[in-house]
Amino acid sequence: MTSPAQLLESSGAIREGHFVLDSGLHSTRYFQAVDLLADKAVSDALFDAVAEQWVDRDIGIVLGANEAGSVMAWSIAGRLGAEPRFARKSSDGYRLFGGAGVPPMPVLVVDDITTTGGTAKHLLHVVRSHGATPVGVSVLATKGLFEIDLGVETHVLVTLDGMDAHNPEQCPGCEAGVPIS
């Protein structure tokens, strides 16, 4: 059986170039989760593995952000018998969209990839601001560059090898004049 790490690495979703991450850091390798979702067999195997980590827990809502996180939330919620909710980045953090709120019930936050844990922290704030209880966070992949403490049970499916993140002032791509991809 193919491991989650092998599925991610072989999916074509990891790009080489000069990228600006949501955290503001720069990177020479980027995980484009939307490309991963184009292969239903791969995404199903990964979402099954994430859901398996939480199958024995009481989860009423699964919350994800932006395109990939929303697909994850919908897919994983279905596997867990929970309701999906979706958020998107706004000028002051993240906000729910789609009209449905988050009732006061156990919530699992899902994210495609994390560098610093920023998106997950914002989503946990959304959960708490609606009076719900975050059960935990599941992330498909991490760059494994920073120690991330989200204050709740956290599961990372894959730690990607060879990933990087640099402050813009110390970015090799910027120093070499490589344009942003």
C-alpha positions in Angstrom: 0.0 0.0 0.0 1.2 3.5 -0.8 1.9 5.7 2.2 0.4 9.2 2.5 3.9 10.7 2.1 4.4 8.8 -1.2 1.0 9.9 -2.4 1.8 13.6 -1.7 5.3 13.5 -3.1 4.2 11.7 -6.3 1.0 13.8 -6.8 2.7 16.7 -8.7 1.4 19.1 -6.1 4.9 20.1 -4.9 6.3 23.0 -7.0 9.8 24.4 -7.3 10.3 28.2 -7.7 10.2 31.3 -5.6 7.0 31.6 -3.6 5.5 34.0 -1.0 3.6 31.9 1.6 0.5 33.0 3.5 2.7 33.5 6.5 4.7 36.2 4.6 7.8 33.9 4.5 9.4 32.9 1.2 10.0 29.4 0.0 11.7 27.6 -2.9 9.2 24.6 -2.7 5.4 25.0 -2.5 2.6 22.5 -1.9 -0.3 23.4 -4.3 -3.0 21.3 -2.6 -5.6 22.1 -5.3 -3.5 20.1 -7.8 -3.6 17.2 -5.3 -7.4 17.3 -5.3 -7.5 16.8 -9.0 -6.7 13.2 -8.5 -9.7 11.7 -6.7 -8.1 8.4 -5.8 -5.2 10.2 -4.1 -7.3 12.8 -2.3 -9.7 10.0 -1.2 -6.9 8.0 0.3 -5.5 11.0 2.1 -8.9 12.1 3.4 -9.6 8.5 4.6 -6.3 8.6 6.5 -7.2 11.9 8.2 -10.8 10.8 9.1 -9.4 7.6 10.5 -7.5 9.6 13.1 -10.7 11.0 14.5 -13.3 8.3 13.8 -13.8 7.5 17.5 -14.3 11.1 18.5 -17.5 13.1 18.8 -17.2 15.6 16.0 -20.2 17.6 14.9 -18.6 20.1 12.5 -15.5 20.0 10.3 -14.2 23.5 9.4 -11.7 24.2 6.6 -10.6 27.4 4.8 -10.2 28.5 1.2 -10.4 26.2 -1.7 -8.4 23.1 -0.6 -9.4 23.3 3.0 -13.1 23.6 2.1 -12.9 20.5 -0.1 -11.2 18.8 2.8 -13.8 19.9 5.3 -16.6 18.7 3.0 -15.0 15.3 2.3 -13.8 14.6 5.9 -17.1 15.7 7.4 -18.9 13.1 5.2 -16.6 10.4 6.4 -17.2 11.3 10.0 -20.9 11.9 9.8 -20.4 15.6 10.6 -21.4 18.8 9.0 -18.9 20.8 6.9 -18.3 24.6 7.4 -16.1 26.9 5.3 -14.1 30.0 6.0 -12.1 32.4 3.9 -9.4 34.9 4.6 -10.6 38.4 5.2 -8.9 41.7 6.1 -9.1 40.8 9.8 -8.4 37.1 9.9 -10.8 34.5 8.7 -14.6 34.5 8.5 -17.2 31.9 7.9 -18.9 32.0 4.5 -21.9 30.3 3.0 -24.5 31.4 5.5 -24.2 28.6 8.1 -22.9 29.3 11.5 -21.0 27.1 13.9 -23.4 25.8 16.6 -21.9 25.0 20.0 -20.7 21.5 19.3 -17.4 19.7 18.9 -15.4 21.0 15.8 -12.5 19.6 13.9 -10.4 22.1 12.0 -8.7 20.9 8.9 -5.9 22.5 6.8 -4.0 21.4 3.7 -0.5 22.5 4.8 1.1 24.5 7.5 4.3 26.4 7.9 3.7 28.3 11.1 0.2 27.2 12.1 -1.3 30.6 11.3 -4.4 29.4 9.3 -5.2 26.8 12.0 -4.9 29.4 14.7 -7.3 31.7 12.9 -9.8 28.9 12.4 -9.6 27.9 16.0 -10.4 31.6 16.8 -13.5 31.4 14.5 -14.6 28.2 16.3 -14.3 29.7 19.8 -15.9 33.0 18.7 -19.0 31.1 17.8 -19.2 29.4 21.2 -18.2 26.0 19.8 -15.5 23.7 21.2 -12.4 22.8 19.1 -11.7 19.1 19.4 -8.5 19.3 17.4 -6.7 20.1 14.1 -5.7 17.8 11.3 -3.2 18.9 8.7 -2.4 17.0 5.5 1.2 18.2 5.5 3.7 20.3 7.3 7.0 21.6 6.2 8.4 20.5 9.6 10.4 23.7 10.0 8.8 25.1 13.1 7.4 23.7 16.4 3.7 24.4 16.2 1.6 24.4 19.4 -2.1 25.0 18.6 -3.3 24.3 22.2 -5.5 21.4 21.0 -4.9 17.8 19.9 -3.1 18.1 16.5 -2.5 15.4 13.9 -0.2 15.9 10.9 -0.5 13.3 8.2 2.9 14.0 6.4 6.0 16.0 7.2 7.4 17.0 3.8 11.1 16.7 3.2 13.2 19.4 1.6 10.9 22.2 2.3 12.1 25.7 3.3 10.9 29.0 4.6 12.8 32.3 4.7 12.3 35.8 6.0 12.1 38.0 2.8 15.3 39.8 4.0 17.2 36.5 4.0 15.5 34.8 1.0 18.0 33.2 -1.5 15.5 33.8 -4.3 15.2 37.5 -3.5 19.0 37.8 -3.2 19.4 36.1 -6.6 16.8 38.3 -8.2 14.5 35.3 -9.0 11.0 36.6 -9.7 8.1 35.4 -7.5 6.4 32.3 -9.1 
